[in-house]
Amino acid sequence: MAIIYISEADGQQSQYSEHEARLRWTDGRIPPNALYWRHGMPEWRPAAEHFEGIAPPEPESPPPLPVVGRTFAKDPARLTQFVVTMLRLNFAASILGSLISAYSLASGQASLPVTEELTPFQAVQGLFALIQMTVLLLTGVGFLRWIHRAHVNARALGATGMTISPGWAVGWFFIPIMNLWKPFHAMKELWQASTNPNSWQNESPAPIVNTWWTLWLLSNLLGQIALRLALSKDASQAVNAELCSLVAGGLDIALALVAIRLITSIIERQSRWVGQP
């Protein structure tokens, strides 16, 4: 078998069989500026002359990275629809509750002394209060779940450096004193990150976030006052309790509408980023 001698630029010499030499040239393991010699040749010649027609391979470049589109960590569509439905029910319940309070004040029912035997109107009031509390509880649970998922999805869409975690975006609602502003901070970050995950810090929260939080605080404050007055042993406070309930009901109506607009706007903003690289 014919032997070929290869001399590289640094002076290193090697010998290979014809077949092995061609494989090495094809693989690029013999540099293009190398020389070759075989028995019978008067001098060394460029290796490219011997392997004419077999071009050394170009250096391989890595394949392009696949383009990965952004996506939700978990689809929020069904949960968003549930929360919107419950907010609409809460909206209807608030209107009905305000009408009941207004009738109680106008008819003088609110000023009647409390007796062991309930009047038909008081029975209706109690039943409606139970229904309204159930609707409010389901709305609250759904809304908190939605906040957690929206925060998770904001991060999945590319937002980094958010200061409030998905867990604490929910948890701050239950921490006294801190719940006066921390949930608002979490919602503000969520709006910014949903608007532009790439540079959310440069985004300004919309006025609707401030409106939602203001209505939330006022509604809860008046609701607490109305409850304390209603539970008071002083019968004269019943009228004041109904007045507070009437005003709180009006705030709840506005709050439900604003909350619906708020969460649908956030989901719309997040959805714009789905599928983008």
Short mmCIF file of the C-alpha atoms (twelve columns), coordinates in Angstrom:
data_MODEL
# 
_entry.id   MODEL 
# 
loop_
_atom_site.group_PDB 
_atom_site.id 
_atom_site.type_symbol 
_atom_site.label_atom_id 
_atom_site.label_alt_id 
_atom_site.label_comp_id 
_atom_site.label_asym_id 
_atom_site.label_seq_id 
_atom_site.Cartn_x 
_atom_site.Cartn_y 
_atom_site.Cartn_z 
_atom_site.pdbx_PDB_model_num 
ATOM 1   C CA . MET A 1   0.000   0.000  0.000  1 
ATOM 2   C CA . ALA A 2   1.368   3.411  -1.026 1 
ATOM 3   C CA . ILE A 3   2.598   5.598  1.796  1 
ATOM 4   C CA . ILE A 4   2.237   9.378  1.727  1 
ATOM 5   C CA . TYR A 5   4.361   11.643 3.887  1 
ATOM 6   C CA . ILE A 6   2.819   14.913 5.112  1 
ATOM 7   C CA . SER A 7   4.841   17.860 6.388  1 
ATOM 8   C CA . GLU A 8   2.937   20.637 8.163  1 
ATOM 9   C CA . ALA A 9   3.995   24.267 8.478  1 
ATOM 10  C CA . ASP A 10  5.538   23.711 11.909 1 
ATOM 11  C CA . GLY A 11  7.829   21.024 10.476 1 
ATOM 12  C CA . GLN A 12  5.930   18.065 11.935 1 
ATOM 13  C CA . GLN A 13  5.982   15.097 9.558  1 
ATOM 14  C CA . SER A 14  3.584   12.164 9.472  1 
ATOM 15  C CA . GLN A 15  3.002   9.229  7.183  1 
ATOM 16  C CA . TYR A 16  -0.327  7.756  6.179  1 
ATOM 17  C CA . SER A 17  -1.757  5.285  3.763  1 
ATOM 18  C CA . GLU A 18  -3.382  6.743  0.643  1 
ATOM 19  C CA . HIS A 19  -6.847  6.041  2.009  1 
ATOM 20  C CA . GLU A 20  -6.152  7.482  5.455  1 
ATOM 21  C CA . ALA A 21  -4.509  10.577 3.998  1 
ATOM 22  C CA . ARG A 22  -7.557  11.327 1.856  1 
ATOM 23  C CA . LEU A 23  -9.855  10.894 4.843  1 
ATOM 24  C CA . ARG A 24  -7.749  13.301 6.880  1 
ATOM 25  C CA . TRP A 25  -7.726  15.851 4.063  1 
ATOM 26  C CA . THR A 26  -11.488 15.609 3.687  1 
ATOM 27  C CA . ASP A 27  -11.961 15.993 7.443  1 
ATOM 28  C CA . GLY A 28  -9.689  19.019 7.511  1 
ATOM 29  C CA . ARG A 29  -7.058  17.361 9.696  1 
ATOM 30  C CA . ILE A 30  -4.390  18.097 7.068  1 
ATOM 31  C CA . PRO A 31  -3.976  21.878 6.724  1 
ATOM 32  C CA . PRO A 32  -4.236  23.348 3.202  1 
ATOM 33  C CA . ASN A 33  -0.655  24.722 3.369  1 
ATOM 34  C CA . ALA A 34  0.870   21.299 4.172  1 
ATOM 35  C CA . LEU A 35  3.372   19.582 1.848  1 
ATOM 36  C CA . TYR A 36  3.380   15.978 0.744  1 
ATOM 37  C CA . TRP A 37  5.993   13.530 -0.600 1 
ATOM 38  C CA . ARG A 38  5.910   9.931  -1.734 1 
ATOM 39  C CA . HIS A 39  8.602   7.570  -3.045 1 
ATOM 40  C CA . GLY A 40  9.858   8.549  -6.470 1 
ATOM 41  C CA . MET A 41  9.102   12.278 -6.126 1 
ATOM 42  C CA . PRO A 42  12.123  14.607 -6.532 1 
ATOM 43  C CA . GLU A 43  10.833  17.131 -3.967 1 
ATOM 44  C CA . TRP A 44  8.017   17.995 -1.584 1 
ATOM 45  C CA . ARG A 45  4.905   19.426 -3.213 1 
ATOM 46  C CA . PRO A 46  1.800   21.233 -1.872 1 
ATOM 47  C CA . ALA A 47  -0.649  18.692 -0.511 1 
ATOM 48  C CA . ALA A 48  -3.485  20.424 -2.367 1 
ATOM 49  C CA . GLU A 49  -1.974  19.208 -5.678 1 
ATOM 50  C CA . HIS A 50  -2.249  15.593 -4.620 1 
ATOM 51  C CA . PHE A 51  -5.776  15.923 -3.266 1 
ATOM 52  C CA . GLU A 52  -6.951  18.048 -6.194 1 
ATOM 53  C CA . GLY A 53  -10.728 17.899 -6.488 1 
ATOM 54  C CA . ILE A 54  -11.196 17.114 -2.780 1 
ATOM 55  C CA . ALA A 55  -11.660 20.471 -1.142 1 
ATOM 56  C CA . PRO A 56  -10.943 20.673 2.556  1 
ATOM 57  C CA . PRO A 57  -14.198 21.183 4.457  1 
ATOM 58  C CA . GLU A 58  -15.236 24.626 5.638  1 
ATOM 59  C CA . PRO A 59  -15.322 25.042 9.415  1 
ATOM 60  C CA . GLU A 60  -18.698 23.996 10.641 1 
ATOM 61  C CA . SER A 61  -20.816 26.733 12.165 1 
ATOM 62  C CA . PRO A 62  -23.329 25.828 14.850 1 
ATOM 63  C CA . PRO A 63  -26.901 25.501 13.618 1 
ATOM 64  C CA . PRO A 64  -29.110 28.510 14.345 1 
ATOM 65  C CA . LEU A 65  -30.901 28.368 17.635 1 
ATOM 66  C CA . PRO A 66  -34.587 27.539 17.316 1 
ATOM 67  C CA . VAL A 67  -36.857 30.535 17.711 1 
ATOM 68  C CA . VAL A 68  -38.933 29.931 20.816 1 
ATOM 69  C CA . GLY A 69  -42.120 31.927 21.124 1 
ATOM 70  C CA . ARG A 70  -43.265 33.332 24.449 1 
ATOM 71  C CA . THR A 71  -46.131 31.528 26.053 1 
ATOM 72  C CA . PHE A 72  -48.241 31.524 29.190 1 
ATOM 73  C CA . ALA A 73  -47.088 29.325 32.044 1 
ATOM 74  C CA . LYS A 74  -50.763 28.398 32.366 1 
ATOM 75  C CA . ASP A 75  -53.633 29.508 30.155 1 
ATOM 76  C CA . PRO A 76  -55.603 32.189 32.044 1 
ATOM 77  C CA . ALA A 77  -58.684 32.159 29.796 1 
ATOM 78  C CA . ARG A 78  -61.014 29.984 31.884 1 
ATOM 79  C CA . LEU A 79  -60.011 31.526 35.213 1 
ATOM 80  C CA . THR A 80  -60.400 35.033 33.800 1 
ATOM 81  C CA . GLN A 81  -63.865 34.173 32.489 1 
ATOM 82  C CA . PHE A 82  -64.856 32.770 35.891 1 
ATOM 83  C CA . VAL A 83  -63.693 35.904 37.725 1 
ATOM 84  C CA . VAL A 84  -65.461 38.197 35.248 1 
ATOM 85  C CA . THR A 85  -68.678 36.194 35.688 1 
ATOM 86  C CA . MET A 86  -68.437 36.390 39.483 1 
ATOM 87  C CA . LEU A 87  -67.736 40.130 39.329 1 
ATOM 88  C CA . ARG A 88  -70.844 40.579 37.219 1 
ATOM 89  C CA . LEU A 89  -72.861 38.632 39.781 1 
ATOM 90  C CA . ASN A 90  -71.313 40.777 42.504 1 
ATOM 91  C CA . PHE A 91  -72.281 43.856 40.496 1 
ATOM 92  C CA . ALA A 92  -75.912 42.663 40.305 1 
ATOM 93  C CA . ALA A 93  -75.946 41.702 43.989 1 
ATOM 94  C CA . SER A 94  -74.604 45.133 44.950 1 
ATOM 95  C CA . ILE A 95  -77.356 46.864 43.004 1 
ATOM 96  C CA . LEU A 96  -80.007 44.689 44.651 1 
ATOM 97  C CA . GLY A 97  -78.426 45.215 48.065 1 
ATOM 98  C CA . SER A 98  -78.454 48.976 47.599 1 
ATOM 99  C CA . LEU A 99  -82.126 48.867 46.631 1 
ATOM 100 C CA . ILE A 100 -82.931 46.847 49.754 1 
ATOM 101 C CA . SER A 101 -81.025 49.328 51.938 1 
ATOM 102 C CA . ALA A 102 -82.775 52.267 50.257 1 
ATOM 103 C CA . TYR A 103 -86.192 50.653 50.800 1 
ATOM 104 C CA . SER A 104 -85.302 49.893 54.422 1 
ATOM 105 C CA . LEU A 105 -84.493 53.556 55.029 1 
ATOM 106 C CA . ALA A 106 -87.421 54.940 53.048 1 
ATOM 107 C CA . SER A 107 -90.030 52.637 54.645 1 
ATOM 108 C CA . GLY A 108 -88.734 53.055 58.154 1 
ATOM 109 C CA . GLN A 109 -87.841 49.363 58.461 1 
ATOM 110 C CA . ALA A 110 -84.314 50.282 59.526 1 
ATOM 111 C CA . SER A 111 -85.586 52.131 62.597 1 
ATOM 112 C CA . LEU A 112 -87.843 49.317 63.840 1 
ATOM 113 C CA . PRO A 113 -86.736 47.771 67.145 1 
ATOM 114 C CA . VAL A 114 -85.081 44.362 66.977 1 
ATOM 115 C CA . THR A 115 -87.341 41.573 68.227 1 
ATOM 116 C CA . GLU A 116 -86.932 37.827 68.566 1 
ATOM 117 C CA . GLU A 117 -89.480 37.262 65.814 1 
ATOM 118 C CA . LEU A 118 -88.246 38.341 62.383 1 
ATOM 119 C CA . THR A 119 -90.516 40.332 60.107 1 
ATOM 120 C CA . PRO A 120 -90.866 39.102 56.480 1 
ATOM 121 C CA . PHE A 121 -88.652 41.965 55.324 1 
ATOM 122 C CA . GLN A 122 -85.957 41.108 57.855 1 
ATOM 123 C CA . ALA A 123 -86.085 37.468 56.745 1 
ATOM 124 C CA . VAL A 124 -85.581 38.565 53.138 1 
ATOM 125 C CA . GLN A 125 -82.711 40.798 54.224 1 
ATOM 126 C CA . GLY A 126 -81.014 37.943 56.068 1 
ATOM 127 C CA . LEU A 127 -81.409 35.533 53.155 1 
ATOM 128 C CA . PHE A 128 -80.063 38.071 50.682 1 
ATOM 129 C CA . ALA A 129 -77.122 38.886 52.968 1 
ATOM 130 C CA . LEU A 130 -76.205 35.186 52.985 1 
ATOM 131 C CA . ILE A 131 -76.400 34.987 49.186 1 
ATOM 132 C CA . GLN A 132 -74.376 38.181 48.797 1 
ATOM 133 C CA . MET A 133 -71.712 36.893 51.187 1 
ATOM 134 C CA . THR A 134 -71.412 33.652 49.187 1 
ATOM 135 C CA . VAL A 135 -71.025 35.560 45.917 1 
ATOM 136 C CA . LEU A 136 -68.459 37.860 47.511 1 
ATOM 137 C CA . LEU A 137 -66.458 34.914 48.878 1 
ATOM 138 C CA . LEU A 138 -66.354 33.111 45.525 1 
ATOM 139 C CA . THR A 139 -65.405 36.368 43.790 1 
ATOM 140 C CA . GLY A 140 -62.588 36.996 46.250 1 
ATOM 141 C CA . VAL A 141 -61.150 33.478 45.956 1 
ATOM 142 C CA . GLY A 142 -61.268 33.612 42.153 1 
ATOM 143 C CA . PHE A 143 -59.728 37.082 42.049 1 
ATOM 144 C CA . LEU A 144 -56.805 36.060 44.275 1 
ATOM 145 C CA . ARG A 145 -56.176 32.964 42.149 1 
ATOM 146 C CA . TRP A 146 -56.240 35.167 39.064 1 
ATOM 147 C CA . ILE A 147 -53.685 37.585 40.578 1 
ATOM 148 C CA . HIS A 148 -51.314 34.692 41.332 1 
ATOM 149 C CA . ARG A 149 -51.611 33.231 37.838 1 
ATOM 150 C CA . ALA A 150 -51.225 36.610 36.146 1 
ATOM 151 C CA . HIS A 151 -47.988 37.221 38.069 1 
ATOM 152 C CA . VAL A 152 -46.665 33.773 37.094 1 
ATOM 153 C CA . ASN A 153 -47.554 34.400 33.445 1 
ATOM 154 C CA . ALA A 154 -45.889 37.821 33.461 1 
ATOM 155 C CA . ARG A 155 -42.621 36.141 34.403 1 
ATOM 156 C CA . ALA A 156 -43.152 33.373 31.829 1 
ATOM 157 C CA . LEU A 157 -43.553 36.054 29.157 1 
ATOM 158 C CA . GLY A 158 -40.147 37.511 30.003 1 
ATOM 159 C CA . ALA A 159 -40.544 39.952 32.905 1 
ATOM 160 C CA . THR A 160 -37.559 39.793 35.247 1 
ATOM 161 C CA . GLY A 161 -36.695 41.614 38.447 1 
ATOM 162 C CA . MET A 162 -40.235 41.995 39.749 1 
ATOM 163 C CA . THR A 163 -40.049 42.795 43.466 1 
ATOM 164 C CA . ILE A 164 -43.214 41.002 44.617 1 
ATOM 165 C CA . SER A 165 -43.523 37.251 44.043 1 
ATOM 166 C CA . PRO A 166 -46.772 35.619 42.874 1 
ATOM 167 C CA . GLY A 167 -47.286 34.185 46.359 1 
ATOM 168 C CA . TRP A 168 -46.859 37.505 48.121 1 
ATOM 169 C CA . ALA A 169 -49.040 39.263 45.551 1 
ATOM 170 C CA . VAL A 170 -51.814 37.251 47.243 1 
ATOM 171 C CA . GLY A 171 -50.366 37.031 50.749 1 
ATOM 172 C CA . TRP A 172 -50.135 40.787 51.322 1 
ATOM 173 C CA . PHE A 173 -53.941 41.014 51.298 1 
ATOM 174 C CA . PHE A 174 -53.967 39.144 54.632 1 
ATOM 175 C CA . ILE A 175 -51.211 41.039 56.474 1 
ATOM 176 C CA . PRO A 176 -52.624 43.855 58.670 1 
ATOM 177 C CA . ILE A 177 -51.294 47.352 57.966 1 
ATOM 178 C CA . MET A 178 -49.233 46.067 55.014 1 
ATOM 179 C CA . ASN A 179 -52.456 45.285 53.163 1 
ATOM 180 C CA . LEU A 180 -53.090 49.021 52.892 1 
ATOM 181 C CA . TRP A 181 -50.552 49.452 50.072 1 
ATOM 182 C CA . LYS A 182 -48.632 46.236 49.260 1 
ATOM 183 C CA . PRO A 183 -51.407 44.656 47.119 1 
ATOM 184 C CA . PHE A 184 -51.596 47.925 45.188 1 
ATOM 185 C CA . HIS A 185 -47.830 47.756 44.617 1 
ATOM 186 C CA . ALA A 186 -48.181 44.186 43.345 1 
ATOM 187 C CA . MET A 187 -50.992 45.133 40.958 1 
ATOM 188 C CA . LYS A 188 -49.012 48.117 39.685 1 
ATOM 189 C CA . GLU A 189 -46.027 45.879 38.875 1 
ATOM 190 C CA . LEU A 190 -48.344 43.374 37.208 1 
ATOM 191 C CA . TRP A 191 -49.770 46.068 34.944 1 
ATOM 192 C CA . GLN A 192 -46.289 47.299 34.013 1 
ATOM 193 C CA . ALA A 193 -44.908 43.797 33.365 1 
ATOM 194 C CA . SER A 194 -47.965 42.870 31.295 1 
ATOM 195 C CA . THR A 195 -47.626 46.001 29.176 1 
ATOM 196 C CA . ASN A 196 -43.955 45.407 28.373 1 
ATOM 197 C CA . PRO A 197 -42.139 42.413 29.931 1 
ATOM 198 C CA . ASN A 198 -38.835 43.488 28.358 1 
ATOM 199 C CA . SER A 199 -38.526 46.783 30.264 1 
ATOM 200 C CA . TRP A 200 -41.499 46.937 32.599 1 
ATOM 201 C CA . GLN A 201 -39.705 49.343 34.972 1 
ATOM 202 C CA . ASN A 202 -40.013 52.067 32.340 1 
ATOM 203 C CA . GLU A 203 -43.777 51.673 31.997 1 
ATOM 204 C CA . SER A 204 -46.233 53.880 33.877 1 
ATOM 205 C CA . PRO A 205 -49.270 52.216 35.485 1 
ATOM 206 C CA . ALA A 206 -52.620 53.340 34.099 1 
ATOM 207 C CA . PRO A 207 -54.993 55.461 36.245 1 
ATOM 208 C CA . ILE A 208 -57.359 52.487 36.433 1 
ATOM 209 C CA . VAL A 209 -54.963 50.793 38.889 1 
ATOM 210 C CA . ASN A 210 -55.228 53.772 41.274 1 
ATOM 211 C CA . THR A 211 -59.013 53.885 40.826 1 
ATOM 212 C CA . TRP A 212 -59.357 50.183 41.593 1 
ATOM 213 C CA . TRP A 213 -57.319 50.450 44.792 1 
ATOM 214 C CA . THR A 214 -59.106 53.591 46.010 1 
ATOM 215 C CA . LEU A 215 -62.515 51.970 45.548 1 
ATOM 216 C CA . TRP A 216 -61.240 48.792 47.231 1 
ATOM 217 C CA . LEU A 217 -60.082 50.655 50.344 1 
ATOM 218 C CA . LEU A 218 -63.220 52.810 50.655 1 
ATOM 219 C CA . SER A 219 -65.567 49.870 50.066 1 
ATOM 220 C CA . ASN A 220 -63.855 47.767 52.720 1 
ATOM 221 C CA . LEU A 221 -63.758 50.649 55.191 1 
ATOM 222 C CA . LEU A 222 -67.474 51.415 54.874 1 
ATOM 223 C CA . GLY A 223 -68.325 47.715 54.891 1 
ATOM 224 C CA . GLN A 224 -66.506 47.289 58.197 1 
ATOM 225 C CA . ILE A 225 -68.235 50.336 59.694 1 
ATOM 226 C CA . ALA A 226 -71.660 49.102 58.552 1 
ATOM 227 C CA . LEU A 227 -71.009 45.669 60.037 1 
ATOM 228 C CA . ARG A 228 -69.921 47.075 63.404 1 
ATOM 229 C CA . LEU A 229 -72.958 49.351 63.540 1 
ATOM 230 C CA . ALA A 230 -75.295 46.503 62.618 1 
ATOM 231 C CA . LEU A 231 -73.863 44.315 65.388 1 
ATOM 232 C CA . SER A 232 -74.094 47.124 67.921 1 
ATOM 233 C CA . LYS A 233 -76.591 46.630 70.747 1 
ATOM 234 C CA . ASP A 234 -77.654 50.225 70.328 1 
ATOM 235 C CA . ALA A 235 -80.832 50.089 68.216 1 
ATOM 236 C CA . SER A 236 -80.367 53.718 67.191 1 
ATOM 237 C CA . GLN A 237 -77.323 52.704 65.147 1 
ATOM 238 C CA . ALA A 238 -79.427 50.582 62.765 1 
ATOM 239 C CA . VAL A 239 -80.243 53.568 60.550 1 
ATOM 240 C CA . ASN A 240 -76.561 54.551 60.385 1 
ATOM 241 C CA . ALA A 241 -75.700 50.964 59.488 1 
ATOM 242 C CA . GLU A 242 -78.145 51.028 56.570 1 
ATOM 243 C CA . LEU A 243 -76.761 54.372 55.394 1 
ATOM 244 C CA . CYS A 244 -73.214 52.973 55.418 1 
ATOM 245 C CA . SER A 245 -74.430 49.843 53.607 1 
ATOM 246 C CA . LEU A 246 -76.115 51.994 50.965 1 
ATOM 247 C CA . VAL A 247 -72.937 54.003 50.278 1 
ATOM 248 C CA . ALA A 248 -70.766 50.867 50.399 1 
ATOM 249 C CA . GLY A 249 -73.121 49.232 47.905 1 
ATOM 250 C CA . GLY A 250 -72.610 52.124 45.498 1 
ATOM 251 C CA . LEU A 251 -68.843 51.752 45.856 1 
ATOM 252 C CA . ASP A 252 -69.118 47.988 45.285 1 
ATOM 253 C CA . ILE A 253 -71.008 48.614 42.047 1 
ATOM 254 C CA . ALA A 254 -68.237 50.875 40.776 1 
ATOM 255 C CA . LEU A 255 -65.546 48.532 42.080 1 
ATOM 256 C CA . ALA A 256 -66.965 45.539 40.203 1 
ATOM 257 C CA . LEU A 257 -67.004 47.459 36.920 1 
ATOM 258 C CA . VAL A 258 -63.475 48.778 37.396 1 
ATOM 259 C CA . ALA A 259 -62.149 45.331 38.411 1 
ATOM 260 C CA . ILE A 260 -63.640 43.739 35.284 1 
ATOM 261 C CA . ARG A 261 -61.971 46.356 33.118 1 
ATOM 262 C CA . LEU A 262 -58.693 46.002 35.013 1 
ATOM 263 C CA . ILE A 263 -58.262 42.241 34.672 1 
ATOM 264 C CA . THR A 264 -59.423 42.082 31.052 1 
ATOM 265 C CA . SER A 265 -56.971 44.864 30.160 1 
ATOM 266 C CA . ILE A 266 -54.093 43.022 31.831 1 
ATOM 267 C CA . ILE A 267 -54.925 39.774 30.031 1 
ATOM 268 C CA . GLU A 268 -55.184 41.633 26.720 1 
ATOM 269 C CA . ARG A 269 -51.734 43.120 27.282 1 
ATOM 270 C CA . GLN A 270 -50.206 39.764 28.195 1 
ATOM 271 C CA . SER A 271 -51.814 38.074 25.191 1 
ATOM 272 C CA . ARG A 272 -50.059 40.477 22.816 1 
ATOM 273 C CA . TRP A 273 -46.710 38.955 23.822 1 
ATOM 274 C CA . VAL A 274 -47.731 35.319 23.356 1 
ATOM 275 C CA . GLY A 275 -45.923 33.811 20.362 1 
ATOM 276 C CA . GLN A 276 -43.346 36.585 20.067 1 
ATOM 277 C CA . PRO A 277 -39.699 35.429 20.139 1 
# 
